[in-house]
Amino acid sequence: MKISTKIIALISLLLVVLAVNGIISFGLLKSVSSELHGVVKKDVALMQTVTTVTKHQLQKAVIFERLRRIAEELAYQQVSPARKEHLLFHTQLARKDFDALAKEGAINIVNSKQLITESLRSVKSPRTQEDLVRVQDILKEIEKAHIHYDAMAGQIFEAVREGRYEISVEDIDQIHSDERKLSNELEKLLTQVQTFAKTSEINARNYELTTEEFLWVVFIFSFLVGMGLALSIVSGINRPMRQLLKATHEIGGGNLEIKLPEASRDELGELSREFNRMSSQLSEARRRLEEQSEELRSNLDLMAQQKKDLEKVNHELDRFVHTVSHDIRSPLMGIAWYGDFLKNHHFELLDKKGQDSINGVCRGVERANALINDLLALTRISRVKNPYAPCETGKLIEDVTATLEYKLRQNKVDLSVQPGMPVIVCDPIKVKELFLNLMTNAIKFSSGRPDVQPAISIRFVETDAHCEFIVKDNGIGIAPKDHDEVFAIFKRLQGAEKFEGTGAGLSIAKSVVDDHGGRIWIVSDVGQGAEFHFTIPRGLKQLEATSES
């Protein structure tokens, strides 16, 4: 049986036991409540009747005693008319009080009789029915005595009112006899009420004991069955879990060949089978990893050798570039000297075509020299690794602006920089070169439009992933089809021949952005100026970079 099934069975059993316990307990408690309700409704009500009738009877006896004294005074003494009128007035008041007490007592007796009648219809116990019939008979006798007493007293009140003031001894004896009879019947009723109360108490106690015994039996049964199922579940879980824990320690120690028993058909058996499958997969993965590690080790050795060879090639390439640049510069310097000599000493002796030739030679030498310088700069930018450090781009742009101050003033450029430029982690030397090339490019192409005030703006946008910088000018613009070509080395677009430069500046800018893992692109069209966007990723670490030489 599965563990989940065992747990469900245990919970179901406990719920059933709890439901049965609750139903039976509710029934027993309802019986106790009914018994107590009977005590309150029947016993207390009858007790109240006894108390009320007794109290009223005592009050009526007092009133009757007052009436007798008034009658004696009126019959045996000479009273004045005023005194007589006063005594008769008090007789009327006494009659009203007597009638009110008689009426209230009669109502209590009638209510008690109705209560007993209702109880007889609902009670099923023969003994209880006999007791109720006895009470009913007592109430009838009380009612008769009460009526007879009230009638006798009423006759005496009426006789006094009509002027017959003498009360016979027989009437007084009859009144006293009715009082004694009523008192006796009330004592019988009181005794019966006490019997009812005692019986109700015994019944309630019996129900309580029965309920307590039943609850104890249910509790012991539930406890034993629950303990049995719980021990079964715990024993079914504990042993496989110890085996699983031991196997886990074995795998942690490197023994991937450990296996668990798979005979069990419960969840732990499924767990054991999955564990064994995992162990097999880990063993296979370790074997493949060892093979890959060996292959990686061989590749690392090969890469180390290739790195040494590459460093050697880079070193030879660096020497070659410097040697070639030096070898090219030597004849260029000679050509430049001869051109300057001819221009300074024989320029006026030449015709127009000769003068143009001399100027062409000088411009060609300057362009070739600029190409050599840009080639060396591009080689240095792509190979040199400077340390990354926090850089205040606002301060860096101020340094670039100071470097370009002459060109900015010469071309009357309106430069605006967004306040609060961010701090980024980068290669400050290369990023300064990046801004220098972009701003130089912007100055050059925004100053070539007639009747247009050159304007350059630098702003930024920050995101969680990077900082984006935008260098915008109002120059001649770039056609969308040429946006990718402008970053090629020494690439000059059609229509830009009249502007000085070799076309290496944007190649250097792209190399710097690529070196930082960012992206550079252009938003522009012909005659609409150009926006150069580039990003510097966040999260670049401040590391000590190395320089390859």
Buried (B, 14 or more C-beta within 10 A) or exposed (E): EBBEEBEEBBEEBBEEBEEEBEEBBEEBEEBBEBBBEBBEEBBBBBBBBBEBBBEBBEBBBEBBEBBBEBBEBBEEEEBEEEEBEEBBEEBEEBBEBBBEBBEBBBEBBEBBBEBBEEBBEEBEEEEBEEBBEBBBEBBEBBBBBBBBBBEBBBEBBEBBEEEEBEBEEEBBEBBEBBBEBBBBBBEBBBEBBEBBBEBBBEBBEEBBEBBEEBBEEBEEEBEEBBEEBEEBBEEBBEEBEEBBEEBEEBBEEEEBEBEBEBEBEBBBBEBBBEBBEEBEEEBEEEEEEEEEEEEEEEEEEEEEEEEEEEEEEBEEEBEEBEEEBEEBBEEBEEBBEEBBEBBEEEEEEBEEEEBEBBEEBBEBBBEBBBBBBBBEBBBBBBBBBBEBBEBEBBEBBEEBBEBBEEBBEEBEBEBEBBEEBBEBBBBBBBBBBBBBBBBBBBBBBBBBBEEEEBBBBBBBEEEEEBBBBBBBBBBBBBBEEBBEEBBEBEBBBEEBEEBEBBBBBBBBBBBBBBBBEBBBBBBBEEEEBBBBBBBBBBEBEEEEEEEEE
